[in-house]
Amino acid sequence: PEHIRNIAIAAHVDHGKTTLTDNLLAGAGMISDDTAGEQLAMDTEEDEQERGITIDAANVSMTHEYEDQNHLINLIDTPGHVDFGGDVTRAMRAVDGALVVVDAVEGAMPQTETVLRQALREGVKPTLFINKVDRLISELQEGPEEMQKRLLAVIQDVNDLIRGMTEEMDDIEDWTVSVEEGTVGFGSALYKWGVSMPSMQRTGMDFGEIMELERADNRQELHERTPLSDVVLDMVCEHFPNPVDAQPMRVPRIWRGDAESQLADDMRLVNEDGEVVLMVTDIGVDPHAGEIAAGRVFSGTLEKGQELYVSGTAGKNRIQSVGISMGGEREEVDRVPAGNIAAVTGLKDAIAGSTVSSEEMTPFESIEHISEPVITKSVEAQNMDDLPKLIETLQQVAKEDPTIQVEINEDTGEHLISGQGELHLEVIGQRIERNQGIPINTGEPIVVYREAPQEDSREVEGRSPNNHNRFYISIEPLGEDIVETIKMGEASMDMPELERREALQEAGMDKDDSQNIEHIHGTNILLDETKGIQHLNETMELVIEGLEEALDDGPLASEPVQGSLI
């Protein structure tokens, strides 16, 4: 396991994450490098379709030789399914390092911040790659001085974010990135060249020379003399922790089980002979093999035919096949030991976030961190013939960018995309027209609203149809600190009750209230203050169902309700 690196590539939309992943695969010899010349003319989406690399590849494994030692690098592409934010966080759960990609021209963007926060909260170490440096040279025609200023400013911004997020964390020493230490790389994923301090020392190339080659359009020579994939993969091997170094720190952060147990030891030591523990981070579908669960093996060794427990479900699931993803293909292997990212079939009960194990155990923390959309726009195809293609493209957009939510309405042909801002949606609209050649009409942007109670309500009586049962319900606003605690995933119904109570009391909730929590929906809490009523359990499910319906479709403007104590 010392020669394994589990990493995620994460970035703000359009900062070049997908193109970079392509490069790394080409560098590791998994995709042909021949198409390098023409590849530049295309956007990555088209070339992904041509090459058949899926963007929702939960993970890709590749080998890279570093200091005469072959390293296995498992790369997770942060996916964007329905449960957007939580999914990125779960991808972070499976890795030990995050390569944060930032566009040199745009600099650190809101999503850069979100991704960093998710990585750091999971105890994942960041390094920085500043992409699209070619644009500074060719489009903005910047000289060496200006360029240096701009790049240093980007690094400074990222470090400020890292500092701000880690000052509360005792187990993280200084994780800021620096050029001197080699934790920052620069380059252009599109034109496949990259540099870092160590690589300049190795190849003897300096920025001046790079600028000359870039200005003279000698990009092929640049790529050959200082290939991006080597620079990035060297950085990965040198600066990201291997599972043996990472797991002792990560396990206590993400698992609340008994720290003294044998199981905890197995996970800390990445013991391949221990009990099997797998955290599922993504579910994919393979046309031949059916559902594939991908995730991180924290301890033990996965083998075909094992019968494993899946958290939250009864009985066991039998593993049909075990594999790892090499390039875009799933390769079946006999066994996958601890410290790796595996892709298995046969776990029919598993969902993204499940804990799968050979003995029953406390499941890993489930973390939902949701970056809520701010603005919504309608999108429709100008020609009805383009409709199927538009739907496909929108689904693809939603996969590539976790902060976009797409609502597809096949009846009206009018689809809604919600994102982080007007520009965000505009860029996506342009991309659909430009890259996919689909002419579209977009509606005016509408702002996404939320509803919340402003003061305590009176007590309202609800009766059952036979008049035998009466429910008395009242609502009051929930304190902001409590809402924040729920949003950050620090209090949820999935955690042990004691911890939930402590977290909420710390945020200012009344002690009695924290003991009566029956349900949490979004940032709304339902308290059950009844005493000794028979058969309440049987009806509680229905009460909760009605409550969720009313909260999702608020009374004022049919917008979701937040921050209420019921």
Secondary structure as UniProt FT lines:
FT   TURN            2..3
FT   STRAND          4..11
FT   TURN            13..14
FT   HELIX           17..27
FT   TURN            28..29
FT   TURN            34..35
FT   HELIX           36..39
FT   TURN            40..41
FT   HELIX           44..51
FT   TURN            55..56
FT   STRAND          59..66
FT   TURN            67..68
FT   STRAND          69..77
FT   HELIX           84..94
FT   STRAND          97..103
FT   TURN            104..106
FT   HELIX           110..121
FT   TURN            122..123
FT   STRAND          125..131
FT   HELIX           133..138
FT   HELIX           144..166
FT   TURN            167..168
FT   TURN            170..171
FT   TURN            179..182
FT   STRAND          184..188
FT   TURN            189..192
FT   STRAND          193..196
FT   HELIX           197..203
FT   HELIX           207..215
FT   TURN            216..217
FT   HELIX           219..225
FT   HELIX           228..239
FT   HELIX           243..254
FT   TURN            259..260
FT   HELIX           262..268
FT   TURN            269..270
FT   TURN            272..273
FT   STRAND          277..286
FT   TURN            287..289
FT   STRAND          290..299
FT   STRAND          301..303
FT   TURN            304..305
FT   STRAND          307..310
FT   TURN            311..312
FT   STRAND          316..318
FT   STRAND          321..326
FT   TURN            327..328
FT   STRAND          329..333
FT   STRAND          335..337
FT   TURN            338..339
FT   STRAND          341..345
FT   TURN            348..349
FT   TURN            352..353
FT   STRAND          355..357
FT   STRAND          375..381
FT   HELIX           384..386
FT   HELIX           387..400
FT   TURN            402..403
FT   STRAND          405..407
FT   TURN            410..412
FT   STRAND          415..419
FT   HELIX           422..436
FT   STRAND          440..442
FT   STRAND          446..447
FT   STRAND          460..463
FT   TURN            465..466
FT   STRAND          470..473
FT   STRAND          476..477
FT   HELIX           480..487
FT   TURN            488..489
FT   TURN            493..494
FT   HELIX           497..506
FT   TURN            507..508
FT   HELIX           511..515
FT   STRAND          517..521
FT   TURN            522..523
FT   STRAND          524..527
FT   TURN            534..535
FT   HELIX           536..552
FT   TURN            555..557
FT   STRAND          564..565
//
